[in-house]
């Protein structure tokens, strides 16, 4: 999980380099991993109840062919965050991943609302 300092750096970078209004909703993407897709499918349903939109459940190509398989769930939600609220959200999603017995909460990304993210 990102430290509070890393979240602060993210917000500083957005403020300096992105043409986005940090006081308006942005599209926040959140990622979870697991060795099998079934638990991620179930997690997507639970997250949808909380207003997250499931975007994709996929199996990425791994550089190491001998590595065990991994599945990734990408969900997103348009919302306004500041350093403290995003740091808290990352903690909530980390806890959610533990409760759902997922391999990990793998972090987040952000973009403007209306931008298709893959």
C-alpha positions in Angstrom: 0.0 0.0 0.0 1.1 3.5 -0.7 2.5 5.4 2.3 0.9 8.8 3.2 4.1 10.4 1.9 3.7 8.6 -1.5 0.1 9.8 -1.7 1.2 13.3 -1.0 3.8 13.1 -3.8 1.0 11.8 -6.1 -1.2 14.8 -5.3 1.8 17.2 -5.7 2.6 15.6 -9.1 -1.1 15.9 -10.3 -1.2 19.5 -9.2 2.0 20.4 -11.0 1.7 18.3 -14.2 -1.9 17.3 -14.9 -4.6 19.7 -16.1 -7.2 18.2 -13.7 -9.2 20.1 -11.0 -8.5 18.3 -7.8 -11.6 19.8 -6.3 -13.8 18.0 -8.9 -14.5 14.3 -9.2 -11.7 12.3 -10.9 -11.9 8.7 -12.1 -10.1 6.6 -9.6 -9.2 3.0 -10.6 -8.5 0.4 -8.0 -6.8 -3.0 -8.6 -7.0 -6.3 -6.8 -5.1 -9.6 -7.6 -5.7 -13.3 -6.9 -4.5 -16.6 -8.4 -8.0 -17.5 -9.5 -10.8 -15.4 -10.8 -13.7 -16.6 -8.7 -12.9 -14.6 -5.6 -12.4 -11.5 -7.7 -15.7 -12.0 -9.4 -17.4 -12.2 -5.9 -15.4 -9.1 -4.8 -16.5 -7.2 -7.9 -20.1 -7.8 -6.9 -19.6 -6.6 -3.3 -17.7 -3.5 -4.5 -20.5 -2.7 -7.0 -22.9 -2.5 -4.1 -20.6 0.2 -2.7 -20.7 2.2 -6.0 -17.6 0.9 -7.7 -18.0 0.1 -11.4 -16.3 -3.2 -12.4 -14.2 -2.4 -15.4 -12.3 -5.6 -16.2 -11.2 -9.0 -14.9 -8.2 -10.2 -16.8 -5.1 -12.4 -16.7 -2.1 -10.3 -17.6 0.8 -11.6 -19.6 3.7 -12.3 -17.2 7.3 -11.7 -18.1 8.3 -14.9 -16.2 6.6 -17.8 -17.8 7.3 -19.9 -14.7 5.5 -17.5 -12.4 2.2 -18.7 -11.0 -0.9 -17.3 -12.8 -2.5 -14.2 -11.5 -5.8 -12.5 -12.2 -6.5 -8.8 -11.9 -9.8 -7.0 -11.0 -10.0 -3.4 -12.1 -12.8 -1.3 -10.6 -13.4 2.4 -10.7 -15.3 5.2 -9.0 -15.6 8.9 -9.8 -14.9 10.8 -6.6 -13.1 13.7 -5.1 -10.1 12.8 -2.9 -7.4 14.7 -1.0 -4.3 13.2 0.5 -6.0 12.0 3.7 -9.1 10.6 2.0 -7.1 8.7 -0.6 -4.8 7.3 2.0 -7.8 6.2 4.0 -9.4 4.7 0.9 -6.3 2.7 0.2 -6.4 1.4 3.8 -10.0 0.4 3.4 -9.4 -1.4 0.2 -6.4 -3.2 1.7 -8.6 -4.4 4.5 -11.3 -5.4 2.0 -8.8 -7.5 0.1 -7.8 -9.3 3.4 -11.5 -9.8 4.4 -12.3 -11.3 0.9 -9.1 -13.5 1.1 -7.7 -11.9 -2.1 -4.0 -12.1 -2.8 -3.7 -8.3 -2.7 -5.0 -4.9 -3.1 -2.6 -3.8 -5.8 -3.1 0.0 -5.8 -4.8 2.6 -7.8 -4.5 5.0 -10.7 -6.4 8.2 -11.6 -7.6 10.1 -14.7 -10.2 12.5 -15.7 -13.8 11.5 -15.6 -15.0 10.3 -19.0 -11.6 8.9 -20.1 -11.7 5.2 -20.9 -9.1 3.4 -18.9 -7.7 0.0 -19.7 
